[in-house]
């Protein structure tokens, strides 16, 4: 049922990204006829979330309370939803360019019966990816939120004040946080939590789907290169080779634009995730409550899975880009003397390794993902011993 509902979000003009764009439209974040996404409700909600985030930053900076710092660091991976959406709004035109370019190339490839199946394959992958991320987000929220709210309500019913350790998203609240004020605080906190998750997931599925689409387009153009010299006159073969190379160049340009807009956010996310993993490991080590232990383990699982999704699709782009040049030389160039020199030139020009980066030194690849897991395990071993 969930997958069928998602299938109804498809758009003919956007074969692989229609599902994501429908989700963004529901959030009033995708209005292609404008240079910025405009919606009064969206503006009010986003301004509210930013205000909550700035309150946390100011509280930590002014109070210099170590407990507040630890809570703030532990929640960085969720508050990055604000950073992601700020980045999306600032680079809205670039995202529009990426989506338009990708969709136009897909529609061109769909005209060829040999490429249509490949486009449908990675479009189906994108749909499953969106369904998985949304479902995982719902499960983690259902798993962690009730336990957090239960612990807070339990202390309020006892007449106790909510301590700083039990306050997550909004530090600047009139003291004491108890009674009716405490229940109102819980409502505000859950609104901020939901908004952050909603924004963060929107950016996540857009970014990972664009990575998967770039990888898919590289796979399709590799098929085209492999078949470009199979039939026709020498002149027709060379024309098809040139046309295929022009499509490859367009994929490169689309990759460059998408890389520029995701690189800084992925770098911040990598740093915040490293800090969050460390703080969560400390919390797992120090907690004495089984419910809190399960909550921390659930959060850790969500972080690791999200990282894996990013770095898996980054690895797909690397692998498929390295296969393009090989595919050029897998064509029937030996039987076409006139095409040998152009094939040699195109094959060497296509020998590019396309890599998404998270900052100046970190590749978005499985090697980096494994390094992060090694760091987490080493840190856990250090803490436990």
C-alpha positions in Angstrom: 0.0 0.0 0.0 2.8 2.4 0.9 4.7 1.6 -2.3 1.5 2.0 -4.4 0.8 5.4 -2.8 4.3 6.4 -3.7 3.8 5.2 -7.2 0.9 7.6 -7.6 3.5 10.4 -7.0 5.2 9.7 -10.3 5.5 12.4 -13.0 5.9 11.6 -16.7 8.1 14.7 -17.3 10.5 13.5 -14.5 11.0 9.8 -14.9 13.3 9.2 -11.9 12.8 12.2 -9.7 9.0 12.6 -10.0 8.4 11.0 -6.5 10.9 13.3 -4.8 9.4 16.4 -6.5 5.9 15.5 -5.5 7.1 15.2 -1.9 8.8 18.6 -2.1 5.6 20.0 -3.7 3.6 18.8 -0.7 6.0 20.7 1.5 5.8 23.8 -0.7 9.5 23.4 -1.5 9.2 22.9 -5.2 7.8 25.6 -7.4 9.8 25.5 -10.7 8.2 28.6 -12.1 9.8 30.7 -9.4 13.4 31.5 -8.5 12.7 30.7 -4.8 10.2 28.4 -3.2 7.5 30.7 -1.8 4.8 29.7 0.7 3.5 31.6 3.7 3.1 28.5 5.8 6.5 27.2 4.7 8.1 30.5 5.6 6.4 30.6 9.0 7.3 27.1 9.8 10.9 27.4 8.6 11.4 30.7 10.5 10.1 29.0 13.7 12.5 26.1 13.3 15.5 28.5 12.7 14.5 30.5 15.8 14.5 27.4 17.9 17.9 26.4 16.6 19.4 29.9 17.2 18.0 29.7 20.8 19.9 26.6 21.4 23.1 28.1 20.0 22.7 31.3 22.1 21.9 29.3 25.3 25.0 27.1 24.9 27.2 30.1 24.1 26.0 32.3 26.9 25.4 29.8 29.7 28.6 27.7 29.1 26.9 24.7 30.8 28.6 21.4 30.0 25.4 19.4 30.2 23.8 21.8 27.7 26.8 21.4 25.4 26.6 17.6 25.5 22.8 17.7 24.7 23.4 20.2 21.9 26.2 18.1 20.3 24.1 15.0 20.6 21.3 16.7 18.6 23.5 18.2 15.9 22.6 15.4 13.5 18.9 16.4 13.8 19.4 20.1 13.8 21.3 19.9 10.5 17.8 19.8 8.9 17.9 23.6 9.3 21.3 23.8 7.5 20.1 21.4 4.7 17.0 23.5 4.0 18.9 26.8 4.1 21.3 25.3 1.6 18.4 24.1 -0.6 16.8 27.6 -0.6 20.1 29.3 -1.3 20.9 26.9 -4.2 17.3 26.5 -5.4 18.2 27.6 -9.0 21.0 25.1 -9.2 18.8 22.3 -8.0 16.2 23.4 -10.6 18.9 23.2 -13.3 20.0 19.7 -12.1 16.5 18.4 -12.1 15.6 19.9 -15.5 18.8 18.6 -17.1 18.5 15.1 -15.7 14.8 14.8 -16.8 15.5 16.1 -20.3 18.4 13.5 -20.7 16.1 10.7 -19.4 13.4 11.6 -21.8 15.9 11.5 -24.7 17.2 8.1 -23.6 13.7 6.8 -23.3 13.2 7.3 -27.0 15.8 4.5 -27.6 14.3 1.1 -26.9 17.8 -0.2 -25.8 18.1 2.5 -23.1 14.5 2.6 -22.0 14.9 -0.5 -19.8 18.0 0.9 -18.1 16.2 4.2 -17.3 13.3 2.4 -15.9 15.6 0.2 -13.8 17.3 3.1 -11.9 13.9 5.0 -11.8 12.5 2.0 -9.9 15.5 2.1 -7.7 14.8 5.7 -6.8 11.2 4.9 -6.0 12.3 2.1 -3.7 14.9 4.4 -2.1 12.3 7.1 -1.3 10.0 4.5 0.1 12.7 3.0 2.3 14.0 6.3 3.6 10.5 7.5 4.5 9.5 4.2 6.0 12.7 4.1 8.0 12.2 7.6 9.3 8.7 6.8 10.4 9.8 3.7 12.2 12.7 5.5 14.0 10.4 8.3 15.0 7.7 5.8 16.3 10.5 3.9 18.1 12.2 6.9 19.8 9.6 9.7 20.2 7.1 7.9 22.5 9.8 6.9 25.0 11.1 10.4 25.1 7.7 11.9 25.6 6.8 9.3 28.2 9.8 10.1 30.3 9.1 13.8 30.2 5.4 13.4 31.0 6.2 11.0 33.8 8.3 13.6 35.6 5.7 16.4 35.0 2.9 14.2 36.5 5.1 13.7 39.6 5.3 17.5 39.9 8.9 17.6 39.0 10.7 20.1 36.8 12.1 19.0 33.5 15.8 18.9 33.9 18.2 20.0 31.1 19.0 16.4 30.3 15.3 15.8 29.4 15.0 18.9 27.3 16.1 18.5 23.7 15.2 21.2 21.2 14.4 24.4 23.0 16.6 25.5 25.8 15.4 29.1 26.1 12.2 28.4 27.9 10.8 30.3 30.9 11.8 28.6 34.1 10.7 26.5 35.8 9.7 24.0 33.1 7.0 22.2 35.0 3.2 21.9 35.2 1.3 23.5 32.3 4.5 25.2 31.0 6.1 21.8 30.8 3.3 20.2 28.8 3.4 23.2 26.4 7.1 22.8 26.1 6.7 19.2 25.1 4.3 20.2 22.4 6.7 22.8 21.0 9.6 20.4 21.2 7.8 17.7 19.2 6.8 20.4 16.6 10.4 21.4 16.2 11.5 17.7 16.1 9.0 16.8 13.4 9.9 19.9 11.3 13.6 19.1 11.5 13.1 15.5 10.5 10.8 16.5 7.7 13.3 19.0 6.2 16.2 16.7 6.8 14.6 13.7 5.0 13.5 16.0 2.1 17.1 17.0 1.4 18.4 13.5 2.0 16.1 11.8 -0.6 16.8 14.6 -3.1 20.5 14.3 -2.7 20.8 10.5 -2.7 18.3 10.2 -5.6 20.3 12.7 -7.7 23.4 10.6 -7.0 21.6 7.5 -8.0 20.3 9.2 -11.2 23.8 10.5 -12.2 25.1 6.9 -11.7 22.2 5.6 -13.7 22.7 8.0 -16.6 26.4 7.1 -16.7 25.4 3.4 -17.0 23.0 4.3 -19.8 25.5 6.3 -21.7 28.0 3.4 -21.3 25.4 1.2 -23.1 25.1 3.8 -25.8 28.8 4.0 -26.4 29.0 0.2 -26.6 26.4 0.1 -29.3 27.2 3.3 -31.2 29.3 1.6 -34.0 27.1 -1.4 -34.5 25.3 -0.4 -37.7 25.1 2.3 -40.4 27.7 4.0 -42.6 31.0 5.3 -41.3 29.6 8.9 -41.3 26.5 7.8 -39.3 28.6 5.9 -36.8 30.8 8.9 -36.2 27.8 11.2 -35.8 26.3 8.8 -33.2 29.6 8.7 -31.4 29.7 12.5 -31.3 26.1 12.7 -30.1 26.8 10.2 -27.4 29.8 12.1 -26.2 27.8 15.3 -26.1 25.3 13.5 -23.8 28.2 12.4 -21.7 29.5 15.9 -21.4 26.0 17.1 -20.3 26.0 14.4 -17.6 29.4 15.8 -16.5 28.0 19.3 -16.3 25.0 18.1 -14.3 27.3 16.2 -11.9 29.5 19.4 -11.4 26.4 21.5 -10.4 25.0 18.9 -8.0 28.5 18.4 -6.5 28.9 22.1 -5.8 25.5 22.3 -3.9 25.9 19.1 -1.8 29.6 19.2 -0.9 29.5 21.8 1.9 26.4 20.2 3.5 27.8 16.7 3.3 31.0 18.0 5.0 29.1 19.5 7.8 27.0 16.4 8.1 30.1 14.2 8.3 31.5 16.3 11.1 28.2 16.4 13.0 27.7 12.7 12.5 31.2 12.0 13.9 30.5 14.1 17.0 27.0 12.6 17.4 28.3 9.0 17.2 30.9 9.8 19.8 28.4 11.4 22.2 25.8 8.6 21.6 28.5 6.0 22.4 29.2 7.8 25.7 25.5 7.8 26.4 25.2 4.1 25.7 28.1 3.4 28.0 26.7 5.6 30.9 23.0 4.8 30.7 21.4 2.5 33.3 17.9 2.5 31.8 17.0 -0.3 29.3 14.5 2.0 27.5 17.2 4.7 27.1 19.6 2.1 25.9 17.1 0.9 23.2 16.5 4.6 22.2 20.2 5.3 21.8 20.8 2.1 19.8 17.8 3.0 17.6 19.3 6.5 16.9 22.7 5.0 16.2 21.2 2.5 13.8 19.4 5.3 11.9 22.6 7.4 11.7 24.6 4.4 10.3 22.0 3.5 7.8 21.7 7.1 6.6 25.4 7.3 6.2 25.5 4.0 4.3 22.8 5.3 1.8 24.9 8.4 1.1 28.2 6.6 0.6 26.7 3.6 -1.3 25.3 5.9 -3.9 28.5 7.9 -4.0 30.3 4.6 -4.7 27.8 3.9 -7.5 28.8 7.2 -9.3 32.5 6.3 -9.0 32.1 2.8 -10.3 29.8 3.7 -13.2 32.0 6.7 -14.2 35.1 4.4 -14.4 33.1 2.0 -16.7 32.3 4.7 -19.4 35.8 4.7 -21.0 35.9 0.9 -21.0 32.6 0.9 -22.8 33.8 3.2 -25.5 36.6 0.7 -26.4 34.1 -2.2 -26.2 32.4 -0.8 -29.3 33.0 -2.2 -32.7 35.7 0.3 -33.5 38.1 -2.3 -35.0 35.7 -2.9 -37.9 35.4 0.9 -38.7 38.7 2.4 -39.8 37.2 5.9 -40.0 36.1 5.8 -36.4 39.3 4.6 -34.8 40.9 8.0 -34.1 37.6 9.5 -32.8 37.1 6.5 -30.6 40.6 6.8 -29.2 40.0 10.5 -28.5 36.6 10.0 -26.9 37.8 7.0 -24.9 40.6 9.0 -23.3 38.3 12.0 -22.7 35.8 9.8 -21.0 38.4 8.3 -18.6 37.2 10.5 -15.7 36.6 9.4 -12.2 33.6 11.3 -10.9 33.6 11.6 -7.1 31.3 13.4 -4.7 33.1 14.9 -1.8 32.3 15.7 1.8 34.7 18.5 2.3 38.2 18.9 0.7 39.6 15.5 1.8 36.7 13.0 2.2 35.3 11.1 -0.8 31.7 9.9 -0.6 32.6 6.3 -1.1 32.4 3.0 0.8 36.0 3.3 1.8 35.2 6.5 3.8 32.1 4.8 5.3 34.2 1.9 6.5 36.7 4.4 8.0 33.8 6.1 9.9 32.8 2.7 11.3 36.4 2.0 12.3 36.5 5.3 14.1 33.3 4.6 16.0 34.5 1.1 17.0 37.9 2.5 18.2 36.2 5.2 20.2 33.8 2.7 21.8 36.8 0.4 22.7 38.6 3.3 24.2 35.6 4.3 26.3 34.8 0.8 27.5 38.4 0.1 28.5 
